[in-house]
Amino acid sequence: MKILVVSHTYIVDLNCEKLRSLVQIDPTVEVTVVVPKRWRPGGVQNKIIEPQAKHEGRFRVLPISNLSDNNQSLLSFGLDIYPLLEEFHPDIIQVEQGAKSIGYTELIMLNKVLKLAAKNVFFTWWNLPYDTQSLAAWIERYNLKNTHGLIAGNQDGVDILRDHGYGGPACVMPQLGVDERLFKPAAQPKLAAKHGISPGDFVVGFVGRFVPEKGLMILFEALAHLKTKLEERKPWKLLMLGRGPYQSALEKMAVELDIAEHILWIESVSHKQVPDYINLMDTLVLPSMTTYDISTFTAVGWKEQFGHVLIEAMACQVPVIGSDSGEIPNVIKEDGLVVSEGKPAPLAAGIQRLMNDPQHRQALAERGHIRAMTDYTNKALAKRQLEFYESLF
């Protein structure tokens, strides 16, 4: 089977591991990944990225000239995509830019013009209801009509596209897996000592962006609430790994709640260092909150699309607590704690339960680890993706 995958996501080599796994689990599979020649991610990484071609046997990454360098929906490709399609002649064409992607429309049309007879597949993260108008509505209708298979990062994404008229096969799985070579249990006594973490400290952790929709104010209120309820003054710390525009407001809030002395602020570190910090934690918390203060051209709102840090913590045998925003309950299931979003008291109770019950904490850690290794490694996701492709023929 020849698989062509198109996405700006794979300009980052680490993100290619699931696709590399496709060729490792089946010797008949060939994978070509098309990435834009120039891409400007924006945000903290405000620079142009120009990826290099990679050739690794039956797996390769090829930069192709592109017509937009910073917009997923508008990303499309130049004339050099034609000879590639003719030469590779894929059986599967998967574009990972959403349902309204112009690039997906382009690949569908080229599939027809070149008579490749490939199955058209696309990936989406979008998990909120939306309306489409004028050209965007036509593009989506055309794309859905010509789609043979849908892969969504969450169940809401499938449900929304069913409402928009898609009736074909669908699979729910994240775009990227967890690398069990990096994310694994490993004690970090030197790192703990470096940051003043004592052996008896209970460490609550958060990894991600410091923005309101991640529910960090709820986490702070929960810890302040917990501090007043603890009959014994059990030592604890909050490890905040990340950065974002909300940090100054959170620092002020921590002082007002009298918990500032418990907080360790760690600026974003390299991806390879993240597992070390997760392994300092006794629990990782993702208290995301659904919000309607964020808007795009066609939709209003945000809710957690997956919560990749949850499976990273599970892989490290760190028990997780998440809110019931978006896909979080489906990621955690019974292998962690799920609490109501936006409410400090249930979150405080969940943290206190893990703090006071080491056996339950260990049981969740072990169950989460098994789940991560079974369902969320790159190899596990590659196997599911390949099975989905095979079901389309």
Secondary structure, 3 states (H helix, E strand, C coil): CEEEEECHHHHCHHHHHHHHHHHHHCCCCEEEEEEECCECCECCECCCECCCCEEECCEEEEEECECCCCCCCCCCECCCHHHHHHHHCCCEEEECCCCCCHHHHHHHHHHHHCCCCCEEEEEECCCCCCCCCHHHHHHHHHHHHCCCEEEECCHHHHHHHHHCCCCCCEEECCCCCECCCCCCCCCCHHHHHHCCCCCCCEEEEEEEECCHHHCHHHHHHHHHHHHHHCCCCCCEEEEEEEECCCHHHHHHHHHHCCCHHHEEEECCCCHHHHHHHHCCCCEEEECCCCEEEEECCCCEEECCCCCHHHHHHHHCCCCEEEECCCCHHHHHCCCCEEECCCCHHHHHHHHHHHHHCHHHHHHHHHHHHHHHHHHHEHHHHHHHHHHHHHHCC
